[in-house]
Each structure stands twice: as C-alpha cells, then as structure tokens.
Amino acid sequence: MLNAVLSIAMLSAFLLLYGAWKRWSRDGASQQIWLMIAAALVIFANVAIWVVPDQKGQSLVTGGVDQH
C-alpha cells in the first residue's frame, strides 16, 4: 500500500511540474507557477525521506525505524 502512495505522490509531483511548465509557456511567470514548483519539490523531498537509505542501508519503506 505504501508503494502505491509513494507512486501516486511522484506522479502528482511530475504533473505539477508539467502543469507549471505549460502555464509558463502560455502566460509567462506568475506566483501560481512558483507555488506549483515549490509543492512538487516538497513532494520529492518527502518521498526521498521515505525511500533513501541511511548509513545502515535501511529506509523508512523497508522498516528501518527503531521503535523505542
């Protein structure tokens, strides 16, 4: 289930970037374009936090969180 959520998050981030690019080519720069880019970057960062392994080779997706 988590893999599906991460996949949907990545798709939405790429769609935000695509929408920002299309709007930029049509209307020029605006605040909405920068907000779309910022939202996509936040989504990418959140997915990276979950997926990128630490020094021990564990990530949040693989269950590398210690429960103390």
Order of alpha helices (4+ residues) and beta strands (2+ residues): alpha-alpha
